[in-house]
Amino acid sequence: MVISAGKQKGTPLNSHLKRLLGNSWIELAIRWIMGLTFIYASYHKIVAPADFAKIIYGYDLFPNALINLIAIAVPFIEFILGLSLILGFYPQSAALIFNGLLFAYTVVLSINLIRGYEFDCGCFAINSGNHATFPAQMLIRNLVFLALGLNVFLFKNSRRLCIRADK
């Protein structure tokens, strides 16, 4: 930045950051990371919904009548959102739903961590024995993905490789 006669010249840092975050190639990479993550996370839940239902039951937050419905619906929602983000089919809307779902996951995890429960989150593998040894890692991972989803939601200029972009 050049200072001359009390006036600042140059581009503020925040405009460089906006340009970087709004870069269509960065946005494409973020969409692919988010999409592939949700597709990968949905696979074991689609293949073994009964096992996923047991994990949901272990959270001790949902009425028994809804557990099977959640165990069947959530993985397909994750899969469809993942495809939508990768293919660029209404990516802004998909990112908004992605963040809503991820926020709900974060609330569920937080409640059970506050309760002191040790549990398998069921995020990427069922019956992995991967109990919440490092609960902070799960929360940090979710916060990073929330930030990525926010990027796709906010910076929608010149999307690359979109079947149908939001207007």
C-alpha positions as a Markdown table, in Angstrom:
| # | Residue | x | y | z |
|---|---|---|---|---|
| 1 | Met | 0.0 | 0.0 | 0.0 |
| 2 | Val | 1.3 | 3.4 | -0.9 |
| 3 | Ile | 0.6 | 6.4 | 1.3 |
| 4 | Ser | 0.8 | 9.8 | -0.3 |
| 5 | Ala | -0.3 | 13.1 | 1.1 |
| 6 | Gly | -2.4 | 11.4 | 3.8 |
| 7 | Lys | -4.3 | 9.3 | 1.3 |
| 8 | Gln | -4.1 | 5.6 | 1.0 |
| 9 | Lys | -3.6 | 4.0 | -2.4 |
| 10 | Gly | -3.9 | 0.4 | -3.2 |
| 11 | Thr | -6.4 | -2.4 | -2.7 |
| 12 | Pro | -7.5 | -3.2 | 0.8 |
| 13 | Leu | -6.8 | -6.7 | 2.1 |
| 14 | Asn | -10.5 | -7.6 | 2.3 |
| 15 | Ser | -11.0 | -7.0 | -1.4 |
| 16 | His | -8.1 | -9.4 | -2.1 |
| 17 | Leu | -9.7 | -12.0 | 0.2 |
| 18 | Lys | -13.1 | -11.5 | -1.4 |
| 19 | Arg | -11.5 | -12.0 | -4.8 |
| 20 | Leu | -9.8 | -15.2 | -3.7 |
| 21 | Leu | -12.9 | -16.6 | -2.0 |
| 22 | Gly | -15.0 | -15.6 | -4.9 |
| 23 | Asn | -12.7 | -17.2 | -7.4 |
| 24 | Ser | -14.8 | -19.7 | -9.5 |
| 25 | Trp | -12.1 | -22.4 | -9.5 |
| 26 | Ile | -11.8 | -22.2 | -5.6 |
| 27 | Glu | -15.6 | -22.4 | -5.5 |
| 28 | Leu | -15.6 | -25.4 | -7.8 |
| 29 | Ala | -13.0 | -27.2 | -5.6 |
| 30 | Ile | -15.0 | -26.4 | -2.5 |
| 31 | Arg | -18.2 | -27.8 | -4.1 |
| 32 | Trp | -16.4 | -31.0 | -5.0 |
| 33 | Ile | -14.9 | -31.4 | -1.5 |
| 34 | Met | -18.3 | -30.9 | 0.1 |
| 35 | Gly | -20.1 | -33.1 | -2.4 |
| 36 | Leu | -17.6 | -36.0 | -2.3 |
| 37 | Thr | -17.6 | -35.8 | 1.5 |
| 38 | Phe | -21.4 | -36.1 | 1.7 |
| 39 | Ile | -21.6 | -38.9 | -0.9 |
| 40 | Tyr | -18.9 | -40.8 | 1.0 |
| 41 | Ala | -20.6 | -40.2 | 4.3 |
| 42 | Ser | -24.0 | -41.4 | 2.9 |
| 43 | Tyr | -22.7 | -44.7 | 1.5 |
| 44 | His | -22.5 | -46.8 | 4.7 |
| 45 | Lys | -25.8 | -45.3 | 6.0 |
| 46 | Ile | -27.6 | -46.2 | 2.8 |
| 47 | Val | -26.2 | -49.8 | 2.8 |
| 48 | Ala | -26.9 | -50.4 | 6.5 |
| 49 | Pro | -29.8 | -48.2 | 7.7 |
| 50 | Ala | -30.5 | -50.5 | 10.7 |
| 51 | Asp | -27.0 | -49.9 | 12.0 |
| 52 | Phe | -27.4 | -46.2 | 11.4 |
| 53 | Ala | -30.7 | -46.2 | 13.3 |
| 54 | Lys | -28.9 | -47.8 | 16.3 |
| 55 | Ile | -26.4 | -44.9 | 16.3 |
| 56 | Ile | -29.3 | -42.4 | 16.1 |
| 57 | Tyr | -31.0 | -44.2 | 19.0 |
| 58 | Gly | -27.8 | -43.9 | 21.0 |
| 59 | Tyr | -27.9 | -40.1 | 20.7 |
| 60 | Asp | -31.0 | -40.3 | 23.0 |
| 61 | Leu | -32.5 | -37.1 | 21.4 |
| 62 | Phe | -35.2 | -38.3 | 19.0 |
| 63 | Pro | -38.5 | -40.0 | 19.6 |
| 64 | Asn | -38.4 | -43.7 | 18.8 |
| 65 | Ala | -41.1 | -43.3 | 16.2 |
| 66 | Leu | -38.8 | -41.0 | 14.1 |
| 67 | Ile | -35.6 | -42.9 | 14.4 |
| 68 | Asn | -36.2 | -45.2 | 11.4 |
| 69 | Leu | -37.5 | -42.4 | 9.3 |
| 70 | Ile | -34.4 | -40.3 | 10.1 |
| 71 | Ala | -32.1 | -43.3 | 9.4 |
| 72 | Ile | -33.6 | -43.8 | 6.0 |
| 73 | Ala | -34.1 | -40.2 | 4.9 |
| 74 | Val | -30.9 | -38.5 | 6.0 |
| 75 | Pro | -28.4 | -40.6 | 4.0 |
| 76 | Phe | -30.4 | -40.1 | 0.8 |
| 77 | Ile | -30.6 | -36.3 | 1.5 |
| 78 | Glu | -26.8 | -36.3 | 2.0 |
| 79 | Phe | -26.3 | -38.3 | -1.3 |
| 80 | Ile | -28.6 | -35.9 | -3.3 |
| 81 | Leu | -26.9 | -32.8 | -1.8 |
| 82 | Gly | -23.5 | -34.3 | -2.6 |
| 83 | Leu | -24.5 | -34.9 | -6.3 |
| 84 | Ser | -26.1 | -31.4 | -6.5 |
| 85 | Leu | -22.9 | -29.8 | -5.3 |
| 86 | Ile | -20.6 | -31.8 | -7.6 |
| 87 | Leu | -22.8 | -31.3 | -10.7 |
| 88 | Gly | -23.6 | -27.7 | -9.9 |
| 89 | Phe | -27.4 | -28.2 | -9.8 |
| 90 | Tyr | -28.6 | -25.2 | -7.8 |
| 91 | Pro | -25.3 | -25.1 | -5.8 |
| 92 | Gln | -26.3 | -22.2 | -3.7 |
| 93 | Ser | -29.5 | -23.9 | -2.5 |
| 94 | Ala | -27.6 | -27.2 | -2.0 |
| 95 | Ala | -25.0 | -25.3 | 0.1 |
| 96 | Leu | -27.7 | -23.7 | 2.2 |
| 97 | Ile | -29.3 | -27.1 | 2.9 |
| 98 | Phe | -25.9 | -28.7 | 3.5 |
| 99 | Asn | -25.1 | -26.0 | 6.1 |
| 100 | Gly | -28.5 | -26.5 | 7.7 |
| 101 | Leu | -27.9 | -30.3 | 8.0 |
| 102 | Leu | -24.4 | -29.8 | 9.2 |
| 103 | Phe | -25.6 | -27.3 | 11.8 |
| 104 | Ala | -28.1 | -29.8 | 13.1 |
| 105 | Tyr | -25.3 | -32.5 | 13.3 |
| 106 | Thr | -23.2 | -30.0 | 15.2 |
| 107 | Val | -26.0 | -29.3 | 17.7 |
| 108 | Val | -26.6 | -33.1 | 18.2 |
| 109 | Leu | -22.9 | -33.7 | 18.7 |
| 110 | Ser | -22.6 | -30.8 | 21.1 |
| 111 | Ile | -25.5 | -31.9 | 23.2 |
| 112 | Asn | -24.1 | -35.4 | 23.6 |
| 113 | Leu | -20.6 | -34.1 | 24.3 |
| 114 | Ile | -22.0 | -31.8 | 27.0 |
| 115 | Arg | -23.8 | -34.8 | 28.5 |
| 116 | Gly | -20.5 | -36.6 | 28.6 |
| 117 | Tyr | -21.6 | -39.4 | 26.3 |
| 118 | Glu | -19.0 | -41.4 | 24.5 |
| 119 | Phe | -20.4 | -42.4 | 21.2 |
| 120 | Asp | -19.8 | -43.3 | 17.5 |
| 121 | Cys | -21.0 | -40.3 | 15.6 |
| 122 | Gly | -21.8 | -42.5 | 12.6 |
| 123 | Cys | -20.4 | -39.8 | 10.3 |
| 124 | Phe | -18.2 | -41.9 | 8.0 |
| 125 | Ala | -18.4 | -45.5 | 9.2 |
| 126 | Ile | -20.8 | -47.6 | 11.2 |
| 127 | Asn | -19.5 | -50.0 | 13.8 |
| 128 | Ser | -16.0 | -48.6 | 13.5 |
| 129 | Gly | -15.6 | -48.4 | 17.2 |
| 130 | Asn | -14.5 | -44.8 | 16.6 |
| 131 | His | -15.9 | -43.3 | 19.7 |
| 132 | Ala | -15.5 | -39.6 | 20.4 |
| 133 | Thr | -12.0 | -39.8 | 21.7 |
| 134 | Phe | -11.3 | -36.3 | 20.3 |
| 135 | Pro | -14.7 | -34.6 | 20.3 |
| 136 | Ala | -13.1 | -31.2 | 19.5 |
| 137 | Gln | -11.9 | -32.7 | 16.1 |
| 138 | Met | -15.5 | -33.5 | 15.2 |
| 139 | Leu | -16.7 | -30.0 | 16.1 |
| 140 | Ile | -13.7 | -28.3 | 14.3 |
| 141 | Arg | -14.4 | -30.5 | 11.2 |
| 142 | Asn | -18.0 | -29.4 | 11.2 |
| 143 | Leu | -17.1 | -25.7 | 11.6 |
| 144 | Val | -14.7 | -26.0 | 8.7 |
| 145 | Phe | -17.4 | -27.5 | 6.5 |
| 146 | Leu | -19.9 | -24.8 | 7.6 |
| 147 | Ala | -17.4 | -22.2 | 6.5 |
| 148 | Leu | -16.9 | -23.9 | 3.1 |
| 149 | Gly | -20.7 | -24.1 | 2.7 |
| 150 | Leu | -21.0 | -20.5 | 3.5 |
| 151 | Asn | -18.4 | -19.7 | 0.8 |
| 152 | Val | -20.5 | -21.5 | -1.8 |
| 153 | Phe | -23.6 | -19.8 | -0.6 |
| 154 | Leu | -22.2 | -16.2 | -0.5 |
| 155 | Phe | -19.9 | -16.2 | -3.6 |
| 156 | Lys | -22.0 | -17.1 | -6.5 |
| 157 | Asn | -20.4 | -15.2 | -9.4 |
| 158 | Ser | -19.4 | -17.1 | -12.5 |
| 159 | Arg | -19.9 | -20.6 | -11.3 |
| 160 | Arg | -17.9 | -23.2 | -13.2 |
| 161 | Leu | -19.3 | -26.5 | -14.4 |
| 162 | Cys | -22.9 | -26.0 | -13.3 |
| 163 | Ile | -25.8 | -27.8 | -14.8 |
| 164 | Arg | -28.1 | -25.1 | -13.4 |
| 165 | Ala | -27.0 | -22.3 | -11.2 |
| 166 | Asp | -29.2 | -20.4 | -8.7 |
| 167 | Lys | -30.2 | -16.9 | -9.9 |
